[in-house]
Amino acid sequence: MNYFIDYEGRSVILDEEVKNIVFSKHPETLEFIDRIAITLRNPDIVKRSKTSKRVKLYYRFFIDILQGKYFVVVVKQVEQYYISTFYITDKVKEGEILWQRNE
């Protein structure tokens, strides 16, 4: 298991099994695994999932990911905070903003 700290100082767990599943579904994330820690600790924006109040999506834009994309870390709270997936996208989903970086 890997442990990370988010922008509010919470410990977030990434299970090896989850990591391997993500790599099989999203192989493009393999070379950007180091972005999990950066995205959780210093996100551009954090949104609540539209489907579950227990799920938060942490977004951070990186110019060097596929010519400019967001790295997204999805965290679910079930007693503790767990990463349920992570992926690369070109836009932030709609939904309630929980936190946003002041430019």
Rosetta constraint file for C-alpha pairs under 8 A:
AtomPair CA 1 CA 13 HARMONIC 6.76 0.50
AtomPair CA 1 CA 14 HARMONIC 5.73 0.50
AtomPair CA 1 CA 15 HARMONIC 4.69 0.50
AtomPair CA 1 CA 16 HARMONIC 5.63 0.50
AtomPair CA 2 CA 13 HARMONIC 5.80 0.50
AtomPair CA 2 CA 14 HARMONIC 5.03 0.50
AtomPair CA 2 CA 15 HARMONIC 6.49 0.50
AtomPair CA 2 CA 16 HARMONIC 7.59 0.50
AtomPair CA 3 CA 11 HARMONIC 6.46 0.50
AtomPair CA 3 CA 12 HARMONIC 5.62 0.50
AtomPair CA 3 CA 13 HARMONIC 4.71 0.50
AtomPair CA 3 CA 14 HARMONIC 6.27 0.50
AtomPair CA 4 CA 11 HARMONIC 5.66 0.50
AtomPair CA 4 CA 12 HARMONIC 5.04 0.50
AtomPair CA 4 CA 13 HARMONIC 6.43 0.50
AtomPair CA 4 CA 14 HARMONIC 7.90 0.50
AtomPair CA 4 CA 37 HARMONIC 6.00 0.50
AtomPair CA 4 CA 40 HARMONIC 7.51 0.50
AtomPair CA 5 CA 9 HARMONIC 5.50 0.50
AtomPair CA 5 CA 10 HARMONIC 5.40 0.50
AtomPair CA 5 CA 11 HARMONIC 4.71 0.50
AtomPair CA 5 CA 12 HARMONIC 5.92 0.50
AtomPair CA 5 CA 37 HARMONIC 7.29 0.50
AtomPair CA 5 CA 40 HARMONIC 6.76 0.50
AtomPair CA 5 CA 41 HARMONIC 6.05 0.50
AtomPair CA 6 CA 10 HARMONIC 5.38 0.50
AtomPair CA 6 CA 11 HARMONIC 6.64 0.50
AtomPair CA 6 CA 12 HARMONIC 6.92 0.50
AtomPair CA 6 CA 37 HARMONIC 7.82 0.50
AtomPair CA 6 CA 40 HARMONIC 4.51 0.50
AtomPair CA 6 CA 41 HARMONIC 4.32 0.50
AtomPair CA 6 CA 42 HARMONIC 7.49 0.50
AtomPair CA 7 CA 40 HARMONIC 6.17 0.50
AtomPair CA 7 CA 41 HARMONIC 4.39 0.50
AtomPair CA 7 CA 42 HARMONIC 5.86 0.50
AtomPair CA 7 CA 43 HARMONIC 7.35 0.50
AtomPair CA 8 CA 41 HARMONIC 7.91 0.50
AtomPair CA 10 CA 81 HARMONIC 7.83 0.50
AtomPair CA 11 CA 80 HARMONIC 7.97 0.50
AtomPair CA 11 CA 81 HARMONIC 6.79 0.50
AtomPair CA 12 CA 75 HARMONIC 7.72 0.50
AtomPair CA 12 CA 80 HARMONIC 7.44 0.50
AtomPair CA 12 CA 81 HARMONIC 4.87 0.50
AtomPair CA 12 CA 82 HARMONIC 5.47 0.50
AtomPair CA 12 CA 83 HARMONIC 6.80 0.50
AtomPair CA 13 CA 80 HARMONIC 7.99 0.50
AtomPair CA 13 CA 81 HARMONIC 6.21 0.50
AtomPair CA 13 CA 82 HARMONIC 4.72 0.50
AtomPair CA 13 CA 83 HARMONIC 6.07 0.50
AtomPair CA 14 CA 18 HARMONIC 6.93 0.50
AtomPair CA 14 CA 19 HARMONIC 6.90 0.50
AtomPair CA 14 CA 82 HARMONIC 6.06 0.50
AtomPair CA 14 CA 83 HARMONIC 5.25 0.50
AtomPair CA 14 CA 84 HARMONIC 7.81 0.50
AtomPair CA 15 CA 19 HARMONIC 6.33 0.50
AtomPair CA 15 CA 82 HARMONIC 7.87 0.50
AtomPair CA 15 CA 83 HARMONIC 7.67 0.50
AtomPair CA 16 CA 20 HARMONIC 6.19 0.50
AtomPair CA 17 CA 21 HARMONIC 6.24 0.50
AtomPair CA 18 CA 22 HARMONIC 6.17 0.50
AtomPair CA 18 CA 83 HARMONIC 7.82 0.50
AtomPair CA 18 CA 84 HARMONIC 6.71 0.50
AtomPair CA 18 CA 85 HARMONIC 7.03 0.50
AtomPair CA 19 CA 23 HARMONIC 6.22 0.50
AtomPair CA 19 CA 85 HARMONIC 7.64 0.50
AtomPair CA 20 CA 24 HARMONIC 6.26 0.50
AtomPair CA 21 CA 25 HARMONIC 6.29 0.50
AtomPair CA 22 CA 26 HARMONIC 5.57 0.50
AtomPair CA 22 CA 27 HARMONIC 7.47 0.50
AtomPair CA 22 CA 85 HARMONIC 6.23 0.50
AtomPair CA 22 CA 86 HARMONIC 6.92 0.50
AtomPair CA 22 CA 87 HARMONIC 7.94 0.50
AtomPair CA 23 CA 27 HARMONIC 4.73 0.50
AtomPair CA 23 CA 28 HARMONIC 7.66 0.50
AtomPair CA 23 CA 29 HARMONIC 6.56 0.50
AtomPair CA 23 CA 30 HARMONIC 6.09 0.50
AtomPair CA 26 CA 30 HARMONIC 7.83 0.50
AtomPair CA 26 CA 87 HARMONIC 6.68 0.50
AtomPair CA 28 CA 32 HARMONIC 7.73 0.50
AtomPair CA 28 CA 88 HARMONIC 7.98 0.50
AtomPair CA 29 CA 33 HARMONIC 6.22 0.50
AtomPair CA 29 CA 86 HARMONIC 7.82 0.50
AtomPair CA 29 CA 87 HARMONIC 6.35 0.50
AtomPair CA 29 CA 88 HARMONIC 7.06 0.50
AtomPair CA 32 CA 36 HARMONIC 7.92 0.50
AtomPair CA 32 CA 65 HARMONIC 7.85 0.50
AtomPair CA 34 CA 38 HARMONIC 7.24 0.50
AtomPair CA 35 CA 39 HARMONIC 5.85 0.50
AtomPair CA 35 CA 71 HARMONIC 7.19 0.50
AtomPair CA 36 CA 40 HARMONIC 6.16 0.50
AtomPair CA 36 CA 71 HARMONIC 7.94 0.50
AtomPair CA 36 CA 73 HARMONIC 6.64 0.50
AtomPair CA 36 CA 86 HARMONIC 7.90 0.50
AtomPair CA 37 CA 41 HARMONIC 6.01 0.50
AtomPair CA 38 CA 42 HARMONIC 5.64 0.50
AtomPair CA 38 CA 43 HARMONIC 7.32 0.50
AtomPair CA 39 CA 43 HARMONIC 4.79 0.50
AtomPair CA 39 CA 44 HARMONIC 7.89 0.50
AtomPair CA 39 CA 58 HARMONIC 6.54 0.50
AtomPair CA 39 CA 59 HARMONIC 6.42 0.50
AtomPair CA 39 CA 60 HARMONIC 5.41 0.50
AtomPair CA 39 CA 71 HARMONIC 7.14 0.50
AtomPair CA 39 CA 72 HARMONIC 7.38 0.50
AtomPair CA 39 CA 73 HARMONIC 7.12 0.50
AtomPair CA 40 CA 58 HARMONIC 6.34 0.50
AtomPair CA 40 CA 73 HARMONIC 7.18 0.50
AtomPair CA 42 CA 60 HARMONIC 7.67 0.50
AtomPair CA 43 CA 58 HARMONIC 6.01 0.50
AtomPair CA 43 CA 59 HARMONIC 5.57 0.50
AtomPair CA 43 CA 60 HARMONIC 4.96 0.50
AtomPair CA 43 CA 100 HARMONIC 7.78 0.50
AtomPair CA 43 CA 101 HARMONIC 7.25 0.50
AtomPair CA 44 CA 58 HARMONIC 7.70 0.50
AtomPair CA 44 CA 59 HARMONIC 5.76 0.50
AtomPair CA 44 CA 60 HARMONIC 4.87 0.50
AtomPair CA 44 CA 61 HARMONIC 7.03 0.50
AtomPair CA 44 CA 100 HARMONIC 5.91 0.50
AtomPair CA 44 CA 101 HARMONIC 5.19 0.50
AtomPair CA 45 CA 58 HARMONIC 6.16 0.50
AtomPair CA 45 CA 59 HARMONIC 5.38 0.50
AtomPair CA 45 CA 60 HARMONIC 6.92 0.50
AtomPair CA 45 CA 97 HARMONIC 7.28 0.50
AtomPair CA 45 CA 98 HARMONIC 7.75 0.50
AtomPair CA 45 CA 99 HARMONIC 5.72 0.50
AtomPair CA 45 CA 100 HARMONIC 4.31 0.50
AtomPair CA 45 CA 101 HARMONIC 6.20 0.50
AtomPair CA 46 CA 56 HARMONIC 6.65 0.50
AtomPair CA 46 CA 57 HARMONIC 5.53 0.50
AtomPair CA 46 CA 58 HARMONIC 4.55 0.50
AtomPair CA 46 CA 59 HARMONIC 6.18 0.50
AtomPair CA 46 CA 97 HARMONIC 6.06 0.50
AtomPair CA 46 CA 98 HARMONIC 5.48 0.50
AtomPair CA 46 CA 99 HARMONIC 5.11 0.50
AtomPair CA 46 CA 100 HARMONIC 6.33 0.50
AtomPair CA 47 CA 56 HARMONIC 5.64 0.50
AtomPair CA 47 CA 57 HARMONIC 5.17 0.50
AtomPair CA 47 CA 58 HARMONIC 6.69 0.50
AtomPair CA 47 CA 95 HARMONIC 6.28 0.50
AtomPair CA 47 CA 96 HARMONIC 5.53 0.50
AtomPair CA 47 CA 97 HARMONIC 4.51 0.50
AtomPair CA 47 CA 98 HARMONIC 5.27 0.50
AtomPair CA 47 CA 99 HARMONIC 7.09 0.50
AtomPair CA 48 CA 52 HARMONIC 7.67 0.50
AtomPair CA 48 CA 53 HARMONIC 6.42 0.50
AtomPair CA 48 CA 54 HARMONIC 7.88 0.50
AtomPair CA 48 CA 55 HARMONIC 6.06 0.50
AtomPair CA 48 CA 56 HARMONIC 4.60 0.50
AtomPair CA 48 CA 57 HARMONIC 6.25 0.50
AtomPair CA 48 CA 95 HARMONIC 6.38 0.50
AtomPair CA 48 CA 96 HARMONIC 5.48 0.50
AtomPair CA 48 CA 97 HARMONIC 6.56 0.50
AtomPair CA 48 CA 98 HARMONIC 6.52 0.50
AtomPair CA 49 CA 53 HARMONIC 6.28 0.50
AtomPair CA 49 CA 54 HARMONIC 7.75 0.50
AtomPair CA 49 CA 55 HARMONIC 5.38 0.50
AtomPair CA 49 CA 56 HARMONIC 5.69 0.50
AtomPair CA 49 CA 57 HARMONIC 6.69 0.50
AtomPair CA 49 CA 95 HARMONIC 6.78 0.50
AtomPair CA 49 CA 96 HARMONIC 7.73 0.50
AtomPair CA 50 CA 95 HARMONIC 6.09 0.50
AtomPair CA 50 CA 96 HARMONIC 7.85 0.50
AtomPair CA 54 CA 76 HARMONIC 5.58 0.50
AtomPair CA 54 CA 77 HARMONIC 5.29 0.50
AtomPair CA 54 CA 78 HARMONIC 7.56 0.50
AtomPair CA 55 CA 74 HARMONIC 6.89 0.50
AtomPair CA 55 CA 75 HARMONIC 5.61 0.50
AtomPair CA 55 CA 76 HARMONIC 4.40 0.50
AtomPair CA 55 CA 77 HARMONIC 6.49 0.50
AtomPair CA 56 CA 74 HARMONIC 5.83 0.50
AtomPair CA 56 CA 75 HARMONIC 5.28 0.50
AtomPair CA 56 CA 76 HARMONIC 6.48 0.50
AtomPair CA 57 CA 72 HARMONIC 6.51 0.50
AtomPair CA 57 CA 73 HARMONIC 5.83 0.50
AtomPair CA 57 CA 74 HARMONIC 4.62 0.50
AtomPair CA 57 CA 75 HARMONIC 6.40 0.50
AtomPair CA 58 CA 72 HARMONIC 5.50 0.50
AtomPair CA 58 CA 73 HARMONIC 5.14 0.50
AtomPair CA 58 CA 74 HARMONIC 6.36 0.50
AtomPair CA 58 CA 75 HARMONIC 7.82 0.50
AtomPair CA 59 CA 70 HARMONIC 6.09 0.50
AtomPair CA 59 CA 71 HARMONIC 5.83 0.50
AtomPair CA 59 CA 72 HARMONIC 4.69 0.50
AtomPair CA 59 CA 73 HARMONIC 6.75 0.50
AtomPair CA 59 CA 92 HARMONIC 7.26 0.50
AtomPair CA 60 CA 70 HARMONIC 5.31 0.50
AtomPair CA 60 CA 71 HARMONIC 5.46 0.50
AtomPair CA 60 CA 72 HARMONIC 6.70 0.50
AtomPair CA 61 CA 68 HARMONIC 7.02 0.50
AtomPair CA 61 CA 69 HARMONIC 5.67 0.50
AtomPair CA 61 CA 70 HARMONIC 4.19 0.50
AtomPair CA 61 CA 71 HARMONIC 6.29 0.50
AtomPair CA 62 CA 68 HARMONIC 5.64 0.50
AtomPair CA 62 CA 69 HARMONIC 5.76 0.50
AtomPair CA 62 CA 70 HARMONIC 6.08 0.50
AtomPair CA 62 CA 71 HARMONIC 7.18 0.50
AtomPair CA 63 CA 67 HARMONIC 5.80 0.50
AtomPair CA 63 CA 68 HARMONIC 3.93 0.50
AtomPair CA 63 CA 69 HARMONIC 6.50 0.50
AtomPair CA 64 CA 68 HARMONIC 5.82 0.50
AtomPair CA 64 CA 69 HARMONIC 7.88 0.50
AtomPair CA 65 CA 69 HARMONIC 5.59 0.50
AtomPair CA 65 CA 70 HARMONIC 7.73 0.50
AtomPair CA 68 CA 90 HARMONIC 7.72 0.50
AtomPair CA 69 CA 88 HARMONIC 6.52 0.50
AtomPair CA 69 CA 89 HARMONIC 5.78 0.50
AtomPair CA 69 CA 90 HARMONIC 4.94 0.50
AtomPair CA 69 CA 91 HARMONIC 7.62 0.50
AtomPair CA 70 CA 88 HARMONIC 5.64 0.50
AtomPair CA 70 CA 89 HARMONIC 5.24 0.50
AtomPair CA 70 CA 90 HARMONIC 5.82 0.50
AtomPair CA 70 CA 91 HARMONIC 6.81 0.50
AtomPair CA 70 CA 92 HARMONIC 7.72 0.50
AtomPair CA 71 CA 86 HARMONIC 7.35 0.50
AtomPair CA 71 CA 87 HARMONIC 5.97 0.50
AtomPair CA 71 CA 88 HARMONIC 4.69 0.50
AtomPair CA 71 CA 89 HARMONIC 6.57 0.50
AtomPair CA 72 CA 86 HARMONIC 5.38 0.50
AtomPair CA 72 CA 87 HARMONIC 5.34 0.50
AtomPair CA 72 CA 88 HARMONIC 6.04 0.50
AtomPair CA 72 CA 89 HARMONIC 7.30 0.50
AtomPair CA 73 CA 83 HARMONIC 6.88 0.50
AtomPair CA 73 CA 85 HARMONIC 6.26 0.50
AtomPair CA 73 CA 86 HARMONIC 4.39 0.50
AtomPair CA 73 CA 87 HARMONIC 6.83 0.50
AtomPair CA 74 CA 83 HARMONIC 5.69 0.50
AtomPair CA 74 CA 84 HARMONIC 5.71 0.50
AtomPair CA 74 CA 85 HARMONIC 5.35 0.50
AtomPair CA 74 CA 86 HARMONIC 5.86 0.50
AtomPair CA 75 CA 81 HARMONIC 6.34 0.50
AtomPair CA 75 CA 82 HARMONIC 5.41 0.50
AtomPair CA 75 CA 83 HARMONIC 4.40 0.50
AtomPair CA 75 CA 84 HARMONIC 5.75 0.50
AtomPair CA 75 CA 85 HARMONIC 7.48 0.50
AtomPair CA 76 CA 81 HARMONIC 5.67 0.50
AtomPair CA 76 CA 82 HARMONIC 5.30 0.50
AtomPair CA 76 CA 83 HARMONIC 6.28 0.50
AtomPair CA 76 CA 84 HARMONIC 6.38 0.50
AtomPair CA 77 CA 81 HARMONIC 4.48 0.50
AtomPair CA 77 CA 82 HARMONIC 6.32 0.50
AtomPair CA 78 CA 82 HARMONIC 7.49 0.50
